[in-house]
Amino acid sequence: MPRQLLIVEDQPNDVELARAALALSQVGCEVSVARDGTEALDLLRQPGPCPNLILLDLNLPGVGGQEVLTAVRANPAWRHVPVVIFTTSDEPRDRAACAAAGADEYVLKPGGFGELIDLFNRLGRRWFTAEHCT
């Protein structure tokens, strides 16, 4: 079964850049996109397998990234799914709050496209292993 990545991101340009970078990376996966926290939780509630990785922006309209992270960690069916916070916020309080809520990793959105491809390659090597995709 192909690896499943859920990108939770409200900025269309960031979604398109992520899709383009993933296509050029060594990460083979199917991508689902949620444009806000409510849509992300609705996608997770649908029947079928959970994603193998959630790439979660913090600053979302409505239900924010922190709330999505808390909901994922509170649900026994989802709590095993790695959640990588993918944000522009380098605030220590955001980092600390996400770590306390159970984020697996916190990464800043890179400034360049090549850096984004490199980041996806690194995330793929770390989170799309047999250990995390069973």
C-alpha positions as CSV (number, residue, x, y, z in Angstrom):
1,M,0.0,0.0,0.0
2,P,1.4,3.4,-0.9
3,R,2.5,5.7,1.9
4,Q,-0.1,8.4,2.8
5,L,0.8,12.0,3.6
6,L,-1.8,14.4,4.9
7,I,-0.8,18.1,4.4
8,V,-2.9,20.5,6.5
9,E,-2.2,23.9,5.0
10,D,-4.5,26.9,4.3
11,Q,-2.2,28.7,1.8
12,P,-2.8,27.5,-1.7
13,N,0.7,28.6,-2.9
14,D,2.3,26.6,0.0
15,V,0.3,23.5,-1.0
16,E,1.3,23.8,-4.7
17,L,5.0,24.3,-3.7
18,A,4.8,21.2,-1.4
19,R,3.2,19.1,-4.2
20,A,5.9,20.2,-6.7
21,A,8.7,19.6,-4.2
22,L,7.3,16.2,-3.3
23,A,7.1,15.3,-7.0
24,L,10.9,16.1,-7.4
25,S,11.9,14.4,-4.1
26,Q,12.7,10.8,-3.4
27,V,9.5,10.5,-1.3
28,G,6.9,8.3,-2.9
29,C,3.6,8.9,-1.3
30,E,0.0,9.8,-2.0
31,V,-1.0,13.2,-0.8
32,S,-4.2,14.4,0.7
33,V,-4.7,18.1,1.6
34,A,-6.9,19.7,4.2
35,R,-7.3,23.5,4.0
36,D,-8.1,24.0,7.7
37,G,-8.3,22.1,10.9
38,T,-11.9,21.1,10.6
39,E,-11.3,19.6,7.2
40,A,-8.2,17.7,8.6
41,L,-10.3,16.2,11.4
42,D,-13.1,15.3,9.0
43,L,-10.5,13.5,6.7
44,L,-9.1,11.6,9.6
45,R,-12.6,10.4,10.6
46,Q,-13.3,8.9,7.2
47,P,-13.2,5.1,6.9
48,G,-9.9,3.7,5.7
49,P,-6.3,3.8,6.8
50,C,-4.8,6.7,8.7
51,P,-2.1,8.7,7.0
52,N,1.5,7.6,7.7
53,L,2.4,11.2,8.4
54,I,0.6,14.5,9.1
55,L,2.4,17.7,8.0
56,L,0.5,20.3,10.0
57,D,0.6,24.1,9.8
58,L,0.0,25.9,13.1
59,N,-1.7,29.0,11.8
60,L,-5.0,27.8,10.3
61,P,-8.4,29.4,10.1
62,G,-11.0,28.1,12.5
63,V,-9.6,25.1,14.2
64,G,-5.9,25.8,14.5
65,G,-3.0,23.5,14.2
66,Q,-2.5,23.2,18.0
67,E,-6.1,22.0,18.3
68,V,-5.7,19.5,15.6
69,L,-2.6,18.2,17.2
70,T,-4.4,17.8,20.5
71,A,-7.3,16.0,18.9
72,V,-4.9,13.6,17.1
73,R,-3.1,12.7,20.3
74,A,-6.4,12.3,22.2
75,N,-7.8,9.8,19.7
76,P,-6.6,6.2,20.1
77,A,-7.1,5.5,16.4
78,W,-4.8,8.4,15.4
79,R,-2.3,8.9,18.2
80,H,0.3,6.6,16.5
81,V,0.4,8.8,13.4
82,P,3.6,11.0,13.4
83,V,2.7,14.7,13.3
84,V,5.3,17.1,12.0
85,I,4.6,20.8,12.6
86,F,5.4,22.7,9.4
87,T,5.2,26.4,10.1
88,T,6.8,29.8,9.8
89,S,6.6,30.4,13.5
90,D,10.0,30.2,15.2
91,E,8.5,31.3,18.6
92,P,9.8,29.3,21.5
93,R,6.4,29.3,23.1
94,D,4.9,27.6,19.9
95,R,7.7,25.1,19.9
96,A,7.2,24.3,23.6
97,A,3.4,24.0,23.3
98,C,3.7,21.7,20.3
99,A,6.3,19.5,22.1
100,A,4.1,19.3,25.2
101,A,1.1,18.4,23.0
102,G,2.9,15.5,21.4
103,A,4.3,16.8,18.1
104,D,6.9,14.4,16.7
105,E,8.9,17.1,15.0
106,Y,8.8,20.9,14.5
107,V,10.2,22.3,11.3
108,L,10.3,25.8,9.8
109,K,9.1,26.2,6.3
110,P,12.3,26.7,4.2
111,G,12.8,29.8,2.1
112,G,13.9,28.1,-1.1
113,F,12.5,25.4,-3.3
114,G,15.6,23.3,-3.2
115,E,15.6,23.4,0.6
116,L,12.0,22.3,0.5
117,I,12.9,19.2,-1.6
118,D,15.8,18.5,0.8
119,L,13.4,18.8,3.7
120,F,10.9,16.4,2.2
121,N,13.7,13.9,1.5
122,R,14.8,14.1,5.1
123,L,11.2,13.7,6.4
124,G,10.6,10.8,4.1
125,R,13.8,9.0,5.3
126,R,12.8,9.6,8.9
127,W,9.0,9.0,8.9
128,F,8.3,6.7,5.9
129,T,10.3,3.8,7.3
130,A,8.9,0.3,7.9
131,E,8.8,1.1,11.6
132,H,6.5,4.1,11.1
133,C,4.4,2.8,8.2
134,T,3.0,-0.5,9.6
